[in-house]
C-alpha cells in the first residue's frame, strides 16, 4: 500500500466513525448510520478528485474504501451506547481524521504537479468538506463554522507544510508526518485549550 493510499484509508476510517457517531446522536437506523459514515468518509476526497480530474475517483478505483466506512458504521451502531460523551469522541476523532485527510489531499495535489496554492486548497478541501457535509445533513452547526474555532486554519497550516516541502528538500514521509502532526496539534489546541481566532463583533454605525 502506498503512503497516499494509507493516509486515505486512515482518513476514511476515522471520518466514517465520526459520521456514525453523529448518526447515533440523531438516533438514525442502520442505513442512516452507513449513509452518514460513507458521506463523511469520502465526501472531501471525492470533491478533491473531481477538481483535480483524477479518474476514476479514489473510492471507485478501490471500493474497499466503502467497505471500511460501512464496517465503521456497523461498529458504532452496536457500541455507541458505551461511549460516555459521543460529542467529545466526535471532536477528537474528527481532529485525527482531519490530520490524515489534509496530508493525503495535499500530497496528492503535489504529486500531480499542482502549484503551492492548489496544494493548500486541495488539502483543505479533502480535510474539511466531508465533515461539513456530515453536519449539514445531520442538521448540526458544522464544526468548520463554529465561532472562532481553529479548523480550516489547521488544514491550511498542515497543507502548507507539503506545499513548501520542495523548497525545503524534505522527503515525502517526513513531509506528510509533519503535515498531519501540525494539523492535529492546532486542532487539539483549539479543543483542549480554547485556541480561537478573533471573531467579528458588530458596532453601531457612525453618524
C-alpha positions in Angstrom: 0.0 0.0 0.0 1.4 3.4 -1.0 1.7 6.3 1.5 -1.1 8.2 -0.1 -3.4 5.1 0.0 -2.5 4.5 3.6 -3.4 8.1 4.5 -6.6 8.0 2.6 -7.7 4.7 4.3 -6.9 6.2 7.7 -8.9 9.3 6.9 -11.8 7.3 5.6 -11.9 5.0 8.6 -11.8 7.8 11.2 -14.1 10.2 9.4 -16.6 7.3 9.0 -16.5 6.7 12.8 -17.4 10.4 13.3 -20.3 10.2 10.7 -21.7 7.1 12.5 -21.4 8.8 15.9 -23.3 11.8 14.6 -25.9 9.4 13.3 -26.2 7.9 16.8 -26.8 11.3 18.2 -29.6 11.7 15.7 -31.0 8.2 16.5 -30.9 7.0 12.9 -31.4 3.4 11.7 -28.5 1.3 10.5 -28.9 2.5 6.9 -28.7 6.1 8.2 -25.5 5.2 10.0 -24.0 3.7 6.9 -25.1 6.7 4.7 -23.6 9.3 7.1 -20.4 7.3 7.6 -19.8 7.0 3.8 -20.7 10.6 3.1 -18.3 11.8 5.7 -15.6 9.4 4.8 -15.5 10.0 1.0 -17.0 13.5 0.6 -13.9 15.6 0.8 -11.8 13.1 -1.2 -14.5 12.9 -3.9 -14.5 16.7 -4.4 -10.7 16.7 -4.4 -10.5 14.1 -7.2 -13.2 15.7 -9.3 -11.4 19.1 -9.1 -8.1 17.5 -9.9 -9.6 15.4 -12.7 -8.4 12.2 -11.1 -10.3 9.5 -13.0 -11.7 7.3 -11.6 -12.5 8.8 -8.2 -10.4 7.1 -5.4 -13.3 5.0 -3.9 -14.5 3.9 -7.4 -11.0 2.8 -8.3 -10.8 0.9 -5.0 -14.2 0.1 -3.4 -12.6 -1.2 -0.3 -12.9 2.4 1.0 -16.6 1.9 1.0 -16.2 -1.3 2.9 -14.1 0.4 5.5 -16.8 3.0 6.0 -19.6 0.5 6.3 -17.6 -1.6 8.9 -17.0 1.6 10.9 -20.8 2.4 10.8 -21.7 -1.1 12.0 -19.1 -0.9 14.8 -20.5 2.3 16.1 -24.1 1.2 15.7 -23.6 -1.6 18.2 -21.2 0.2 20.5 -22.1 3.9 20.6 -24.2 3.4 23.8 -20.9 2.5 25.6 -19.4 5.9 25.0 -19.9 8.4 27.8 -19.7 11.5 25.7 -20.3 11.0 22.0 -19.8 14.6 21.2 -16.3 14.6 22.8 -15.5 11.5 20.8 -16.6 13.1 17.6 -14.4 16.2 18.3 -11.2 14.1 18.8 -11.8 11.6 16.1 -12.6 14.4 13.7 -9.3 16.1 14.6 -7.4 12.9 13.8 -9.3 12.4 10.5 -8.7 16.0 9.6 -4.9 15.5 10.0 -4.9 12.3 7.8 -7.1 13.8 5.1 -5.2 17.1 4.9 -1.9 15.3 4.4 -3.4 13.0 1.8 -5.1 15.7 -0.2 -2.2 18.0 -0.3 0.3 15.2 -1.1 -1.9 14.0 -4.0 -2.1 17.5 -5.5 1.7 17.8 -5.1 2.3 14.5 -6.9 0.2 15.8 -9.8 2.4 18.8 -10.2 0.0 21.4 -8.9 1.1 24.8 -7.7 1.6 25.5 -4.0 -1.7 27.4 -3.8 -3.6 24.4 -5.3 -1.8 22.0 -3.0 -3.0 24.0 0.0 -6.6 24.3 -1.3 -6.8 20.6 -2.0 -5.5 19.7 1.4 -8.2 22.0 3.0 -10.9 20.6 0.6 -10.1 17.0 1.5 -10.0 17.6 5.2 -13.0 19.9 5.6 -15.7 19.0 3.2 -16.6 15.6 4.4 -17.3 16.8 7.9 -19.2 19.8 6.6 -21.5 17.5 4.6 -22.0 15.3 7.6 -23.0 18.2 9.9 -25.3 19.8 7.3 -27.1 16.6 6.6 -27.5 15.9 10.3 -28.8 19.5 10.9 -26.0 20.4 13.2 -23.8 23.5 13.3 -20.8 22.5 11.2 -17.5 22.2 13.1 -15.9 24.1 10.3 -18.0 27.1 11.1 -18.0 27.0 14.9 -17.4 30.6 16.1 -13.7 31.3 16.2 -12.6 27.7 16.4 -9.5 26.6 14.6 -10.5 24.2 11.8 -9.9 25.5 8.3 -6.8 27.3 9.7 -5.4 23.9 10.9 -6.0 22.4 7.4 -4.3 25.3 5.7 -1.3 25.2 8.1 -0.9 21.4 7.6 -1.2 21.6 3.8 1.3 24.5 3.7 3.9 22.1 5.0 3.6 19.9 1.9 3.3 22.9 -0.4 6.7 24.2 0.9 8.4 20.8 1.1 10.1 21.1 -2.4 11.8 24.3 -1.3 13.0 22.7 2.0 14.2 19.5 0.4 12.3 17.3 2.9 11.3 13.7 1.9 7.7 12.7 1.4 7.4 10.5 4.5 8.7 13.2 6.8 6.6 15.9 5.0 3.3 14.1 5.4 4.1 13.3 9.0 4.9 16.9 9.8 1.7 18.0 7.9 -0.5 15.6 9.9 1.2 16.5 13.2 0.8 20.3 12.7 -2.8 19.9 11.7 -3.7 17.7 14.6 -1.7 19.8 17.1 -3.5 23.0 16.2 -6.9 21.4 16.2 -6.2 19.7 19.5 -5.2 23.0 21.0 -8.5 24.5 19.9 -10.4 21.7 21.5 -8.4 21.3 24.7 -7.2 24.9 25.4 -9.8 27.0 23.6 -7.4 28.4 21.0 -9.5 30.8 18.8 -9.3 33.3 16.0 -10.7 36.8 16.6 -14.4 37.0 15.7 -16.2 39.9 14.1 -18.2 42.0 16.6 -20.8 44.4 15.2 -20.6 48.0 16.2 -23.3 50.7 15.9 -23.0 52.8 12.7 -21.2 56.1 13.0 -23.4 59.1 12.5 
